[in-house]
Structure formats: structure tokens, C-alpha cells
Amino acid sequence: MTNFPLKNEDIEWYKQEEEIIRLTAEQVIKDFALFGIEISFSGISRFAYEELYEQLECVIVELLQTDYRKMVSLLYHIDINETAINEAVLDQPII
């Protein structure tokens, strides 16, 4: 049985599996596309997390500044509840 929340060491193995990386990237691309946001993935597994992170960080920062409701809707769609979103926002320095 898996205990939540997961720790980094709990997912380290999965971060090396190319099929999981590809499927994760495809899901991220699909989820963001539903909100009119284009995310791309080169297909190079070794750089996947950095590549996706950089894009997602830019998108989320922009949404925080320009369209908070869209950001909440997007994150809710990918199963991150509003309480978790608000807590994360409060933990960040003011931009």
C-alpha cells in the first residue's frame, strides 16, 4: 500500500522509465490544451522534467498574474484542489 503524500525517493524509479515519462508528458499536454495552453515535449526523456517544468512554471506564473480563475480551473481539472492551490500561493514570495 502506498502512503501519501509521496516523497521524492518514492518516485525516483518512475522518473527513469521512458514509457511513464512519455505518458506523463502526453497527459500534461492534453490537460493544458483543454484550456487553450500549448505545452510541448521534445521526446527526449532525459530532459523531460526540466523541459516541462520550465514551460509549466511560466504558464502558472502568468495565470497567477492575469487569470487566477482559469488557473484554479486548470489545476482542479488535474486533481489539485483549491485548498492546496491557496496554500501553495500563500507560501510563495510576492512577485
C-alpha positions as CSV (number, residue, x, y, z in Angstrom):
1,M,0.0,0.0,0.0
2,T,1.3,3.5,-0.9
3,N,1.4,6.2,1.7
4,F,0.6,9.7,0.6
5,P,2.0,12.2,0.2
6,L,4.8,10.6,-1.8
7,K,8.4,11.6,-1.1
8,N,10.9,12.1,-3.9
9,E,12.6,8.8,-3.2
10,D,9.3,7.1,-3.7
11,I,9.1,8.2,-7.3
12,E,12.8,8.1,-8.3
13,W,12.4,4.8,-10.2
14,Y,9.4,6.1,-12.2
15,K,11.4,9.2,-13.3
16,Q,13.7,6.9,-15.3
17,E,11.0,4.9,-17.1
18,E,10.7,6.2,-20.6
19,E,7.1,5.0,-21.1
20,I,6.0,6.7,-17.9
21,I,7.7,9.9,-18.9
22,R,6.1,9.8,-22.3
23,L,2.7,9.1,-20.9
24,T,3.1,11.8,-18.3
25,A,4.1,14.4,-20.9
26,E,1.2,13.4,-23.1
27,Q,-1.2,13.9,-20.3
28,V,0.2,17.2,-19.3
29,I,0.0,18.4,-22.9
30,K,-3.6,17.2,-23.2
31,D,-4.7,18.7,-19.9
32,F,-3.3,22.1,-20.6
33,A,-4.6,22.1,-24.2
34,L,-8.1,21.8,-22.9
35,F,-7.6,25.3,-21.5
36,G,-6.0,26.7,-24.7
37,I,-2.4,26.4,-23.4
38,E,0.2,24.9,-25.6
39,I,2.8,22.7,-23.9
40,S,5.4,20.9,-26.0
41,F,7.7,17.9,-25.3
42,S,10.8,17.2,-27.4
43,G,10.6,13.5,-26.6
44,I,14.0,13.4,-25.0
45,S,13.3,11.6,-21.7
46,R,16.5,12.7,-20.1
47,F,15.3,16.3,-20.2
48,A,11.6,15.8,-19.8
49,Y,11.1,17.1,-16.3
50,E,13.2,20.2,-16.8
51,E,11.6,20.9,-20.2
52,L,8.1,20.5,-18.9
53,Y,8.8,22.3,-15.6
54,E,10.1,25.4,-17.3
55,Q,7.0,25.7,-19.5
56,L,4.5,25.0,-16.7
57,E,6.2,27.4,-14.3
58,C,5.9,30.2,-16.9
59,V,2.2,29.4,-17.6
60,I,1.3,29.2,-13.9
61,V,3.1,32.4,-13.0
62,E,1.3,34.2,-15.9
63,L,-2.1,32.7,-14.9
64,L,-1.5,33.8,-11.3
65,Q,-0.9,37.3,-12.5
66,T,-3.6,37.5,-15.2
67,D,-6.3,34.9,-14.8
68,Y,-6.5,33.2,-11.4
69,R,-9.9,31.6,-12.1
70,K,-8.5,29.9,-15.2
71,M,-5.5,28.7,-13.2
72,V,-7.8,27.3,-10.4
73,S,-10.0,25.6,-13.0
74,L,-7.0,24.1,-14.7
75,L,-5.4,22.8,-11.5
76,Y,-8.8,21.5,-10.3
77,H,-9.1,19.6,-13.6
78,I,-5.8,17.9,-12.9
79,D,-7.0,17.0,-9.4
80,I,-5.3,19.7,-7.3
81,N,-7.9,21.1,-5.0
82,E,-8.3,24.8,-4.3
83,T,-7.2,24.5,-0.7
84,A,-3.8,23.1,-1.9
85,I,-3.6,25.8,-4.5
86,N,-4.3,28.6,-2.0
87,E,-1.7,27.1,0.4
88,A,0.9,27.0,-2.3
89,V,0.2,30.6,-3.3
90,L,0.5,31.8,0.2
91,D,3.8,30.1,0.6
92,Q,5.3,31.9,-2.4
93,P,7.0,35.3,-2.2
94,I,5.1,38.2,-3.7
95,I,6.0,38.7,-7.3
